Amino acid sequence: MKERSFHIADTLKTAFIDFVLTQFGEDVVIGHEIMYGSSGRIADLVILYKGDTYAIEVKSDSDCKWVTMYFSIFLYSISTLFL
């Protein structure tokens, strides 16, 4: 099950990166697995665009407890839940 979860998460991240690059072009900076804060947490994707920060999290049902933390740190947070 865990292997399947990684495959789905990677597929979603790749599709989202393609979408962002298509929409925003060269003016966007995308980071993958970016550490933030003093606790060493990692965001799946961080996007910097025109001075705004976006955190993108792809979470499984068992991993969604961390999502509220992203909303308190990043200007925008997008979370995708898959089962």
PDB file with one MODEL, atoms N, CA, C and O in Angstrom:
MODEL        1
ATOM      1  N   MET A   1       0.819  -1.194   0.000  1.00  0.00           N
ATOM      2  CA  MET A   1       0.000   0.000   0.000  1.00  0.00           C
ATOM      3  C   MET A   1       0.862   1.257   0.000  1.00  0.00           C
ATOM      4  O   MET A   1       0.553   2.221  -0.700  1.00  0.00           O
ATOM      5  N   LYS A   2       1.940   1.254   0.779  1.00  0.00           N
ATOM      6  CA  LYS A   2       2.794   2.432   0.859  1.00  0.00           C
ATOM      7  C   LYS A   2       3.435   2.732  -0.502  1.00  0.00           C
ATOM      8  O   LYS A   2       3.556   3.896  -0.886  1.00  0.00           O
ATOM      9  N   GLU A   3       3.844   1.691  -1.229  1.00  0.00           N
ATOM     10  CA  GLU A   3       4.438   1.893  -2.550  1.00  0.00           C
ATOM     11  C   GLU A   3       3.424   2.541  -3.490  1.00  0.00           C
ATOM     12  O   GLU A   3       3.778   3.430  -4.264  1.00  0.00           O
ATOM     13  N   ARG A   4       2.186   2.109  -3.428  1.00  0.00           N
ATOM     14  CA  ARG A   4       1.125   2.691  -4.252  1.00  0.00           C
ATOM     15  C   ARG A   4       0.930   4.160  -3.893  1.00  0.00           C
ATOM     16  O   ARG A   4       0.750   4.992  -4.782  1.00  0.00           O
ATOM     17  N   SER A   5       0.962   4.488  -2.612  1.00  0.00           N
ATOM     18  CA  SER A   5       0.797   5.868  -2.165  1.00  0.00           C
ATOM     19  C   SER A   5       1.891   6.766  -2.721  1.00  0.00           C
ATOM     20  O   SER A   5       1.621   7.887  -3.153  1.00  0.00           O
ATOM     21  N   PHE A   6       3.135   6.272  -2.711  1.00  0.00           N
ATOM     22  CA  PHE A   6       4.232   7.065  -3.265  1.00  0.00           C
ATOM     23  C   PHE A   6       4.030   7.301  -4.754  1.00  0.00           C
ATOM     24  O   PHE A   6       4.278   8.401  -5.249  1.00  0.00           O
ATOM     25  N   HIS A   7       3.585   6.283  -5.466  1.00  0.00           N
ATOM     26  CA  HIS A   7       3.368   6.418  -6.906  1.00  0.00           C
ATOM     27  C   HIS A   7       2.287   7.458  -7.192  1.00  0.00           C
ATOM     28  O   HIS A   7       2.461   8.308  -8.065  1.00  0.00           O
ATOM     29  N   ILE A   8       1.181   7.396  -6.469  1.00  0.00           N
ATOM     30  CA  ILE A   8       0.101   8.365  -6.662  1.00  0.00           C
ATOM     31  C   ILE A   8       0.573   9.767  -6.312  1.00  0.00           C
ATOM     32  O   ILE A   8       0.304  10.710  -7.057  1.00  0.00           O
ATOM     33  N   ALA A   9       1.269   9.922  -5.199  1.00  0.00           N
ATOM     34  CA  ALA A   9       1.766  11.234  -4.780  1.00  0.00           C
ATOM     35  C   ALA A   9       2.720  11.814  -5.812  1.00  0.00           C
ATOM     36  O   ALA A   9       2.615  12.991  -6.156  1.00  0.00           O
ATOM     37  N   ASP A  10       3.644  11.013  -6.308  1.00  0.00           N
ATOM     38  CA  ASP A  10       4.589  11.494  -7.317  1.00  0.00           C
ATOM     39  C   ASP A  10       3.874  11.893  -8.607  1.00  0.00           C
ATOM     40  O   ASP A  10       4.237  12.884  -9.241  1.00  0.00           O
ATOM     41  N   THR A  11       2.874  11.130  -8.986  1.00  0.00           N
ATOM     42  CA  THR A  11       2.105  11.447 -10.191  1.00  0.00           C
ATOM     43  C   THR A  11       1.374  12.776 -10.019  1.00  0.00           C
ATOM     44  O   THR A  11       1.365  13.601 -10.932  1.00  0.00           O
ATOM     45  N   LEU A  12       0.763  12.988  -8.856  1.00  0.00           N
ATOM     46  CA  LEU A  12       0.069  14.256  -8.596  1.00  0.00           C
ATOM     47  C   LEU A  12       1.033  15.435  -8.584  1.00  0.00           C
ATOM     48  O   LEU A  12       0.736  16.487  -9.150  1.00  0.00           O
ATOM     49  N   LYS A  13       2.185  15.265  -7.943  1.00  0.00           N
ATOM     50  CA  LYS A  13       3.177  16.350  -7.886  1.00  0.00           C
ATOM     51  C   LYS A  13       3.684  16.700  -9.284  1.00  0.00           C
ATOM     52  O   LYS A  13       3.801  17.875  -9.629  1.00  0.00           O
ATOM     53  N   THR A  14       3.979  15.691 -10.075  1.00  0.00           N
ATOM     54  CA  THR A  14       4.477  15.921 -11.436  1.00  0.00           C
ATOM     55  C   THR A  14       3.437  16.652 -12.278  1.00  0.00           C
ATOM     56  O   THR A  14       3.771  17.590 -13.003  1.00  0.00           O
ATOM     57  N   ALA A  15       2.199  16.233 -12.188  1.00  0.00           N
ATOM     58  CA  ALA A  15       1.129  16.893 -12.936  1.00  0.00           C
ATOM     59  C   ALA A  15       0.960  18.338 -12.487  1.00  0.00           C
ATOM     60  O   ALA A  15       0.738  19.224 -13.312  1.00  0.00           O
ATOM     61  N   PHE A  16       1.063  18.578 -11.186  1.00  0.00           N
ATOM     62  CA  PHE A  16       0.916  19.939 -10.679  1.00  0.00           C
ATOM     63  C   PHE A  16       2.079  20.823 -11.126  1.00  0.00           C
ATOM     64  O   PHE A  16       1.871  21.977 -11.503  1.00  0.00           O
ATOM     65  N   ILE A  17       3.290  20.293 -11.087  1.00  0.00           N
ATOM     66  CA  ILE A  17       4.453  21.059 -11.552  1.00  0.00           C
ATOM     67  C   ILE A  17       4.291  21.422 -13.021  1.00  0.00           C
ATOM     68  O   ILE A  17       4.555  22.560 -13.406  1.00  0.00           O
ATOM     69  N   ASP A  18       3.861  20.474 -13.845  1.00  0.00           N
ATOM     70  CA  ASP A  18       3.624  20.751 -15.262  1.00  0.00           C
ATOM     71  C   ASP A  18       2.588  21.859 -15.439  1.00  0.00           C
ATOM     72  O   ASP A  18       2.752  22.750 -16.273  1.00  0.00           O
ATOM     73  N   PHE A  19       1.523  21.792 -14.645  1.00  0.00           N
ATOM     74  CA  PHE A  19       0.478  22.813 -14.715  1.00  0.00           C
ATOM     75  C   PHE A  19       1.028  24.188 -14.345  1.00  0.00           C
ATOM     76  O   PHE A  19       0.785  25.164 -15.054  1.00  0.00           O
ATOM     77  N   VAL A  20       1.763  24.269 -13.248  1.00  0.00           N
ATOM     78  CA  VAL A  20       2.309  25.551 -12.788  1.00  0.00           C
ATOM     79  C   VAL A  20       3.261  26.134 -13.828  1.00  0.00           C
ATOM     80  O   VAL A  20       3.195  27.326 -14.128  1.00  0.00           O
ATOM     81  N   LEU A  21       4.138  25.310 -14.378  1.00  0.00           N
ATOM     82  CA  LEU A  21       5.074  25.807 -15.380  1.00  0.00           C
ATOM     83  C   LEU A  21       4.346  26.290 -16.636  1.00  0.00           C
ATOM     84  O   LEU A  21       4.749  27.276 -17.253  1.00  0.00           O
ATOM     85  N   THR A  22       3.286  25.599 -17.005  1.00  0.00           N
ATOM     86  CA  THR A  22       2.495  26.014 -18.164  1.00  0.00           C
ATOM     87  C   THR A  22       1.798  27.346 -17.906  1.00  0.00           C
ATOM     88  O   THR A  22       1.732  28.191 -18.799  1.00  0.00           O
ATOM     89  N   GLN A  23       1.282  27.543 -16.704  1.00  0.00           N
ATOM     90  CA  GLN A  23       0.536  28.752 -16.376  1.00  0.00           C
ATOM     91  C   GLN A  23       1.432  29.963 -16.117  1.00  0.00           C
ATOM     92  O   GLN A  23       1.099  31.076 -16.523  1.00  0.00           O
ATOM     93  N   PHE A  24       2.570  29.755 -15.443  1.00  0.00           N
ATOM     94  CA  PHE A  24       3.382  30.873 -14.979  1.00  0.00           C
ATOM     95  C   PHE A  24       4.721  31.018 -15.681  1.00  0.00           C
ATOM     96  O   PHE A  24       5.381  32.047 -15.534  1.00  0.00           O
ATOM     97  N   GLY A  25       5.128  30.035 -16.422  1.00  0.00           N
ATOM     98  CA  GLY A  25       6.358  30.130 -17.199  1.00  0.00           C
ATOM     99  C   GLY A  25       7.611  30.280 -16.357  1.00  0.00           C
ATOM    100  O   GLY A  25       7.742  29.666 -15.298  1.00  0.00           O
ATOM    101  N   GLU A  26       8.521  31.098 -16.836  1.00  0.00           N
ATOM    102  CA  GLU A  26       9.831  31.237 -16.206  1.00  0.00           C
ATOM    103  C   GLU A  26       9.827  32.139 -14.974  1.00  0.00           C
ATOM    104  O   GLU A  26      10.851  32.253 -14.299  1.00  0.00           O
ATOM    105  N   ASP A  27       8.722  32.769 -14.671  1.00  0.00           N
ATOM    106  CA  ASP A  27       8.648  33.678 -13.522  1.00  0.00           C
ATOM    107  C   ASP A  27       8.382  32.961 -12.206  1.00  0.00           C
ATOM    108  O   ASP A  27       8.205  33.615 -11.178  1.00  0.00           O
ATOM    109  N   VAL A  28       8.351  31.656 -12.216  1.00  0.00           N
ATOM    110  CA  VAL A  28       8.016  30.887 -11.025  1.00  0.00           C
ATOM    111  C   VAL A  28       9.230  30.074 -10.575  1.00  0.00           C
ATOM    112  O   VAL A  28      10.013  29.596 -11.396  1.00  0.00           O
ATOM    113  N   VAL A  29       9.371  29.928  -9.270  1.00  0.00           N
ATOM    114  CA  VAL A  29      10.411  29.075  -8.691  1.00  0.00           C
ATOM    115  C   VAL A  29       9.692  27.953  -7.951  1.00  0.00           C
ATOM    116  O   VAL A  29       8.811  28.205  -7.129  1.00  0.00           O
ATOM    117  N   ILE A  30      10.076  26.709  -8.249  1.00  0.00           N
ATOM    118  CA  ILE A  30       9.444  25.553  -7.618  1.00  0.00           C
ATOM    119  C   ILE A  30      10.500  24.763  -6.866  1.00  0.00           C
ATOM    120  O   ILE A  30      11.536  24.400  -7.423  1.00  0.00           O
ATOM    121  N   GLY A  31      10.227  24.501  -5.597  1.00  0.00           N
ATOM    122  CA  GLY A  31      11.109  23.669  -4.785  1.00  0.00           C
ATOM    123  C   GLY A  31      10.390  22.384  -4.407  1.00  0.00           C
ATOM    124  O   GLY A  31       9.181  22.382  -4.174  1.00  0.00           O
ATOM    125  N   HIS A  32      11.134  21.307  -4.350  1.00  0.00           N
ATOM    126  CA  HIS A  32      10.579  19.987  -4.019  1.00  0.00           C
ATOM    127  C   HIS A  32      11.169  19.520  -2.698  1.00  0.00           C
ATOM    128  O   HIS A  32      12.384  19.573  -2.512  1.00  0.00           O
ATOM    129  N   GLU A  33      10.329  19.065  -1.783  1.00  0.00           N
ATOM    130  CA  GLU A  33      10.765  18.575  -0.470  1.00  0.00           C
ATOM    131  C   GLU A  33      11.592  19.646   0.259  1.00  0.00           C
ATOM    132  O   GLU A  33      12.765  19.435   0.566  1.00  0.00           O
ATOM    133  N   ILE A  34      10.969  20.785   0.526  1.00  0.00           N
ATOM    134  CA  ILE A  34      11.643  21.933   1.135  1.00  0.00           C
ATOM    135  C   ILE A  34      11.425  21.933   2.647  1.00  0.00           C
ATOM    136  O   ILE A  34      10.291  21.859   3.119  1.00  0.00           O
ATOM    137  N   MET A  35      12.523  22.017   3.401  1.00  0.00           N
ATOM    138  CA  MET A  35      12.444  22.074   4.855  1.00  0.00           C
ATOM    139  C   MET A  35      12.095  23.503   5.282  1.00  0.00           C
ATOM    140  O   MET A  35      12.601  24.476   4.723  1.00  0.00           O
ATOM    141  N   TYR A  36      11.228  23.604   6.277  1.00  0.00           N
ATOM    142  CA  TYR A  36      10.830  24.917   6.781  1.00  0.00           C
ATOM    143  C   TYR A  36      10.702  24.867   8.292  1.00  0.00           C
ATOM    144  O   TYR A  36      10.518  23.802   8.881  1.00  0.00           O
ATOM    145  N   GLY A  37      10.803  26.026   8.904  1.00  0.00           N
ATOM    146  CA  GLY A  37      10.632  26.144  10.353  1.00  0.00           C
ATOM    147  C   GLY A  37      11.754  25.497  11.137  1.00  0.00           C
ATOM    148  O   GLY A  37      12.631  24.844  10.572  1.00  0.00           O
ATOM    149  N   SER A  38      11.717  25.683  12.426  1.00  0.00           N
ATOM    150  CA  SER A  38      12.764  25.146  13.294  1.00  0.00           C
ATOM    151  C   SER A  38      12.556  23.675  13.635  1.00  0.00           C
ATOM    152  O   SER A  38      13.455  23.031  14.176  1.00  0.00           O
ATOM    153  N   SER A  39      11.388  23.144  13.327  1.00  0.00           N
ATOM    154  CA  SER A  39      11.105  21.742  13.656  1.00  0.00           C
ATOM    155  C   SER A  39      11.560  20.775  12.572  1.00  0.00           C
ATOM    156  O   SER A  39      11.483  19.560  12.754  1.00  0.00           O
ATOM    157  N   GLY A  40      12.031  21.301  11.447  1.00  0.00           N
ATOM    158  CA  GLY A  40      12.531  20.448  10.373  1.00  0.00           C
ATOM    159  C   GLY A  40      11.450  19.792   9.532  1.00  0.00           C
ATOM    160  O   GLY A  40      11.709  18.785   8.873  1.00  0.00           O
ATOM    161  N   ARG A  41      10.254  20.339   9.542  1.00  0.00           N
ATOM    162  CA  ARG A  41       9.179  19.807   8.704  1.00  0.00           C
ATOM    163  C   ARG A  41       9.504  20.049   7.238  1.00  0.00           C
ATOM    164  O   ARG A  41      10.269  20.951   6.899  1.00  0.00           O
ATOM    165  N   ILE A  42       8.918  19.240   6.384  1.00  0.00           N
ATOM    166  CA  ILE A  42       9.193  19.340   4.950  1.00  0.00           C
ATOM    167  C   ILE A  42       7.889  19.486   4.184  1.00  0.00           C
ATOM    168  O   ILE A  42       6.946  18.723   4.392  1.00  0.00           O
ATOM    169  N   ALA A  43       7.845  20.467   3.303  1.00  0.00           N
ATOM    170  CA  ALA A  43       6.698  20.657   2.411  1.00  0.00           C
ATOM    171  C   ALA A  43       6.987  19.927   1.102  1.00  0.00           C
ATOM    172  O   ALA A  43       8.112  19.966   0.604  1.00  0.00           O
ATOM    173  N   ASP A  44       5.986  19.270   0.549  1.00  0.00           N
ATOM    174  CA  ASP A  44       6.184  18.531  -0.705  1.00  0.00           C
ATOM    175  C   ASP A  44       6.658  19.450  -1.824  1.00  0.00           C
ATOM    176  O   ASP A  44       7.662  19.172  -2.481  1.00  0.00           O
ATOM    177  N   LEU A  45       5.943  20.530  -2.035  1.00  0.00           N
ATOM    178  CA  LEU A  45       6.323  21.516  -3.044  1.00  0.00           C
ATOM    179  C   LEU A  45       6.159  22.907  -2.443  1.00  0.00           C
ATOM    180  O   LEU A  45       5.208  23.163  -1.705  1.00  0.00           O
ATOM    181  N   VAL A  46       7.079  23.794  -2.757  1.00  0.00           N
ATOM    182  CA  VAL A  46       6.951  25.201  -2.398  1.00  0.00           C
ATOM    183  C   VAL A  46       7.116  25.991  -3.685  1.00  0.00           C
ATOM    184  O   VAL A  46       8.060  25.781  -4.447  1.00  0.00           O
ATOM    185  N   ILE A  47       6.187  26.899  -3.912  1.00  0.00           N
ATOM    186  CA  ILE A  47       6.215  27.705  -5.120  1.00  0.00           C
ATOM    187  C   ILE A  47       6.364  29.165  -4.725  1.00  0.00           C
ATOM    188  O   ILE A  47       5.645  29.660  -3.858  1.00  0.00           O
ATOM    189  N   LEU A  48       7.293  29.843  -5.361  1.00  0.00           N
ATOM    190  CA  LEU A  48       7.485  31.285  -5.187  1.00  0.00           C
ATOM    191  C   LEU A  48       7.079  31.951  -6.492  1.00  0.00           C
ATOM    192  O   LEU A  48       7.613  31.641  -7.557  1.00  0.00           O
ATOM    193  N   TYR A  49       6.130  32.866  -6.395  1.00  0.00           N
ATOM    194  CA  TYR A  49       5.651  33.540  -7.598  1.00  0.00           C
ATOM    195  C   TYR A  49       5.232  34.958  -7.248  1.00  0.00           C
ATOM    196  O   TYR A  49       4.326  35.171  -6.442  1.00  0.00           O
ATOM    197  N   LYS A  50       5.894  35.912  -7.856  1.00  0.00           N
ATOM    198  CA  LYS A  50       5.593  37.331  -7.664  1.00  0.00           C
ATOM    199  C   LYS A  50       5.527  37.716  -6.191  1.00  0.00           C
ATOM    200  O   LYS A  50       4.630  38.452  -5.783  1.00  0.00           O
ATOM    201  N   GLY A  51       6.460  37.229  -5.401  1.00  0.00           N
ATOM    202  CA  GLY A  51       6.544  37.588  -3.999  1.00  0.00           C
ATOM    203  C   GLY A  51       5.643  36.808  -3.069  1.00  0.00           C
ATOM    204  O   GLY A  51       5.682  37.023  -1.858  1.00  0.00           O
ATOM    205  N   ASP A  52       4.839  35.916  -3.593  1.00  0.00           N
ATOM    206  CA  ASP A  52       3.960  35.095  -2.769  1.00  0.00           C
ATOM    207  C   ASP A  52       4.536  33.689  -2.635  1.00  0.00           C
ATOM    208  O   ASP A  52       5.242  33.204  -3.520  1.00  0.00           O
ATOM    209  N   THR A  53       4.224  33.052  -1.524  1.00  0.00           N
ATOM    210  CA  THR A  53       4.671  31.674  -1.307  1.00  0.00           C
ATOM    211  C   THR A  53       3.461  30.749  -1.239  1.00  0.00           C
ATOM    212  O   THR A  53       2.431  31.081  -0.652  1.00  0.00           O
ATOM    213  N   TYR A  54       3.612  29.606  -1.844  1.00  0.00           N
ATOM    214  CA  TYR A  54       2.562  28.598  -1.872  1.00  0.00           C
ATOM    215  C   TYR A  54       3.166  27.275  -1.415  1.00  0.00           C
ATOM    216  O   TYR A  54       4.222  26.872  -1.904  1.00  0.00           O
ATOM    217  N   ALA A  55       2.512  26.609  -0.496  1.00  0.00           N
ATOM    218  CA  ALA A  55       2.929  25.270  -0.083  1.00  0.00           C
ATOM    219  C   ALA A  55       1.914  24.276  -0.627  1.00  0.00           C
ATOM    220  O   ALA A  55       0.705  24.448  -0.466  1.00  0.00           O
ATOM    221  N   ILE A  56       2.417  23.249  -1.264  1.00  0.00           N
ATOM    222  CA  ILE A  56       1.553  22.216  -1.816  1.00  0.00           C
ATOM    223  C   ILE A  56       1.883  20.913  -1.103  1.00  0.00           C
ATOM    224  O   ILE A  56       3.035  20.480  -1.067  1.00  0.00           O
ATOM    225  N   GLU A  57       0.867  20.308  -0.544  1.00  0.00           N
ATOM    226  CA  GLU A  57       1.032  19.049   0.176  1.00  0.00           C
ATOM    227  C   GLU A  57       0.140  17.988  -0.432  1.00  0.00           C
ATOM    228  O   GLU A  57      -1.046  18.215  -0.669  1.00  0.00           O
ATOM    229  N   VAL A  58       0.713  16.847  -0.678  1.00  0.00           N
ATOM    230  CA  VAL A  58      -0.047  15.693  -1.129  1.00  0.00           C
ATOM    231  C   VAL A  58      -0.045  14.727   0.042  1.00  0.00           C
ATOM    232  O   VAL A  58       1.002  14.210   0.429  1.00  0.00           O
ATOM    233  N   LYS A  59      -1.208  14.490   0.599  1.00  0.00           N
ATOM    234  CA  LYS A  59      -1.300  13.701   1.824  1.00  0.00           C
ATOM    235  C   LYS A  59      -2.199  12.489   1.634  1.00  0.00           C
ATOM    236  O   LYS A  59      -3.210  12.539   0.933  1.00  0.00           O
ATOM    237  N   SER A  60      -1.806  11.418   2.268  1.00  0.00           N
ATOM    238  CA  SER A  60      -2.688  10.260   2.340  1.00  0.00           C
ATOM    239  C   SER A  60      -3.598  10.440   3.542  1.00  0.00           C
ATOM    240  O   SER A  60      -3.403  11.346   4.351  1.00  0.00           O
ATOM    241  N   ASP A  61      -4.565   9.596   3.649  1.00  0.00           N
ATOM    242  CA  ASP A  61      -5.520   9.668   4.755  1.00  0.00           C
ATOM    243  C   ASP A  61      -4.816   9.613   6.113  1.00  0.00           C
ATOM    244  O   ASP A  61      -5.253  10.271   7.057  1.00  0.00           O
ATOM    245  N   SER A  62      -3.747   8.850   6.221  1.00  0.00           N
ATOM    246  CA  SER A  62      -3.061   8.687   7.508  1.00  0.00           C
ATOM    247  C   SER A  62      -2.074   9.811   7.806  1.00  0.00           C
ATOM    248  O   SER A  62      -1.512   9.856   8.900  1.00  0.00           O
ATOM    249  N   ASP A  63      -1.855  10.714   6.864  1.00  0.00           N
ATOM    250  CA  ASP A  63      -0.823  11.736   7.011  1.00  0.00           C
ATOM    251  C   ASP A  63      -1.389  13.151   7.020  1.00  0.00           C
ATOM    252  O   ASP A  63      -0.623  14.111   6.936  1.00  0.00           O
ATOM    253  N   CYS A  64      -2.696  13.307   7.118  1.00  0.00           N
ATOM    254  CA  CYS A  64      -3.292  14.636   6.940  1.00  0.00           C
ATOM    255  C   CYS A  64      -3.248  15.511   8.190  1.00  0.00           C
ATOM    256  O   CYS A  64      -3.669  16.666   8.124  1.00  0.00           O
ATOM    257  N   LYS A  65      -2.761  15.019   9.314  1.00  0.00           N
ATOM    258  CA  LYS A  65      -2.750  15.817  10.540  1.00  0.00           C
ATOM    259  C   LYS A  65      -1.814  17.023  10.472  1.00  0.00           C
ATOM    260  O   LYS A  65      -1.966  17.961  11.253  1.00  0.00           O
ATOM    261  N   TRP A  66      -0.858  17.013   9.560  1.00  0.00           N
ATOM    262  CA  TRP A  66       0.119  18.108   9.483  1.00  0.00           C
ATOM    263  C   TRP A  66      -0.359  19.290   8.652  1.00  0.00           C
ATOM    264  O   TRP A  66       0.276  20.345   8.655  1.00  0.00           O
ATOM    265  N   VAL A  67      -1.455  19.129   7.951  1.00  0.00           N
ATOM    266  CA  VAL A  67      -1.891  20.147   7.001  1.00  0.00           C
ATOM    267  C   VAL A  67      -2.146  21.498   7.668  1.00  0.00           C
ATOM    268  O   VAL A  67      -1.803  22.530   7.091  1.00  0.00           O
ATOM    269  N   THR A  68      -2.730  21.524   8.847  1.00  0.00           N
ATOM    270  CA  THR A  68      -3.040  22.802   9.490  1.00  0.00           C
ATOM    271  C   THR A  68      -1.783  23.619   9.779  1.00  0.00           C
ATOM    272  O   THR A  68      -1.845  24.848   9.812  1.00  0.00           O
ATOM    273  N   MET A  69      -0.663  22.968   9.984  1.00  0.00           N
ATOM    274  CA  MET A  69       0.584  23.677  10.236  1.00  0.00           C
ATOM    275  C   MET A  69       1.007  24.497   9.016  1.00  0.00           C
ATOM    276  O   MET A  69       1.529  25.602   9.168  1.00  0.00           O
ATOM    277  N   TYR A  70       0.794  23.977   7.831  1.00  0.00           N
ATOM    278  CA  TYR A  70       1.189  24.689   6.614  1.00  0.00           C
ATOM    279  C   TYR A  70       0.408  25.985   6.468  1.00  0.00           C
ATOM    280  O   TYR A  70       0.953  26.991   6.016  1.00  0.00           O
ATOM    281  N   PHE A  71      -0.865  25.967   6.849  1.00  0.00           N
ATOM    282  CA  PHE A  71      -1.679  27.163   6.728  1.00  0.00           C
ATOM    283  C   PHE A  71      -1.182  28.279   7.636  1.00  0.00           C
ATOM    284  O   PHE A  71      -1.422  29.451   7.345  1.00  0.00           O
ATOM    285  N   SER A  72      -0.504  27.955   8.714  1.00  0.00           N
ATOM    286  CA  SER A  72      -0.012  28.987   9.616  1.00  0.00           C
ATOM    287  C   SER A  72       1.342  29.546   9.189  1.00  0.00           C
ATOM    288  O   SER A  72       1.768  30.579   9.706  1.00  0.00           O
ATOM    289  N   ILE A  73       2.025  28.886   8.258  1.00  0.00           N
ATOM    290  CA  ILE A  73       3.367  29.310   7.869  1.00  0.00           C
ATOM    291  C   ILE A  73       3.411  29.947   6.484  1.00  0.00           C
ATOM    292  O   ILE A  73       4.029  30.996   6.299  1.00  0.00           O
ATOM    293  N   PHE A  74       2.759  29.315   5.518  1.00  0.00           N
ATOM    294  CA  PHE A  74       2.819  29.786   4.141  1.00  0.00           C
ATOM    295  C   PHE A  74       1.640  30.685   3.833  1.00  0.00           C
ATOM    296  O   PHE A  74       0.555  30.521   4.392  1.00  0.00           O
ATOM    297  N   LEU A  75       1.862  31.646   2.929  1.00  0.00           N
ATOM    298  CA  LEU A  75       0.805  32.572   2.544  1.00  0.00           C
ATOM    299  C   LEU A  75      -0.387  31.819   1.972  1.00  0.00           C
ATOM    300  O   LEU A  75      -1.534  32.110   2.311  1.00  0.00           O
ATOM    301  N   TYR A  76      -0.116  30.858   1.113  1.00  0.00           N
ATOM    302  CA  TYR A  76      -1.163  30.025   0.531  1.00  0.00           C
ATOM    303  C   TYR A  76      -0.774  28.571   0.729  1.00  0.00           C
ATOM    304  O   TYR A  76       0.395  28.216   0.582  1.00  0.00           O
ATOM    305  N   SER A  77      -1.729  27.737   1.057  1.00  0.00           N
ATOM    306  CA  SER A  77      -1.477  26.318   1.199  1.00  0.00           C
ATOM    307  C   SER A  77      -2.548  25.540   0.447  1.00  0.00           C
ATOM    308  O   SER A  77      -3.740  25.828   0.549  1.00  0.00           O
ATOM    309  N   ILE A  78      -2.100  24.569  -0.294  1.00  0.00           N
ATOM    310  CA  ILE A  78      -3.002  23.713  -1.046  1.00  0.00           C
ATOM    311  C   ILE A  78      -2.713  22.289  -0.608  1.00  0.00           C
ATOM    312  O   ILE A  78      -1.565  21.846  -0.632  1.00  0.00           O
ATOM    313  N   SER A  79      -3.727  21.591  -0.217  1.00  0.00           N
ATOM    314  CA  SER A  79      -3.541  20.215   0.229  1.00  0.00           C
ATOM    315  C   SER A  79      -4.407  19.299  -0.616  1.00  0.00           C
ATOM    316  O   SER A  79      -5.582  19.580  -0.853  1.00  0.00           O
ATOM    317  N   THR A  80      -3.823  18.212  -1.063  1.00  0.00           N
ATOM    318  CA  THR A  80      -4.548  17.208  -1.825  1.00  0.00           C
ATOM    319  C   THR A  80      -4.561  15.934  -1.026  1.00  0.00           C
ATOM    320  O   THR A  80      -3.508  15.417  -0.655  1.00  0.00           O
ATOM    321  N   LEU A  81      -5.730  15.426  -0.761  1.00  0.00           N
ATOM    322  CA  LEU A  81      -5.875  14.197   0.012  1.00  0.00           C
ATOM    323  C   LEU A  81      -6.251  13.061  -0.922  1.00  0.00           C
ATOM    324  O   LEU A  81      -7.188  13.178  -1.712  1.00  0.00           O
ATOM    325  N   PHE A  82      -5.528  11.980  -0.829  1.00  0.00           N
ATOM    326  CA  PHE A  82      -5.912  10.795  -1.584  1.00  0.00           C
ATOM    327  C   PHE A  82      -5.952   9.619  -0.627  1.00  0.00           C
ATOM    328  O   PHE A  82      -5.234   9.592   0.372  1.00  0.00           O
ATOM    329  N   LEU A  83      -6.781   8.668  -0.936  1.00  0.00           N
ATOM    330  CA  LEU A  83      -6.949   7.504  -0.074  1.00  0.00           C
ATOM    331  C   LEU A  83      -6.217   6.303  -0.633  1.00  0.00           C
ATOM    332  O   LEU A  83      -6.248   5.228  -0.034  1.00  0.00           O
TER     333      LEU A  83
ENDMDL
END
